[in-house]
Amino acid sequence: MLFAGVLAGVGLGFLFVSQDHWRRGILTVGGVMLVGAVLRLCLPTPKVGMLAVRGRLFDTVTLVVLGTAVIVLTLAVPHVGG
């Protein structure tokens, strides 16, 4: 169930991207990855479903690194236009 929520959040981000709000969409994807990391860290393995791939620490660190990288790289792109 939690995996479906994370997947829905990523889908929402891609919906923003498809409507030419790419920065908002990609920031949403990065934020959802960080939320997934917190869920993976705090909840027991049977409750997180497919968010559990390896060990708890590995999954959490991977989601934090990737989510942070997505957010930092998105913010590093200069805003062009008004």
Secondary structure, DSSP 4 states (H G I P E B T S, - for coil): -HHHHHHHHHHHHHHHHHTT-HHHHHHHHHHHHHHHHHHHHHS-HHHHGGG-SS-HHHHHHHHHHHHHHHHHHHHHSPP---
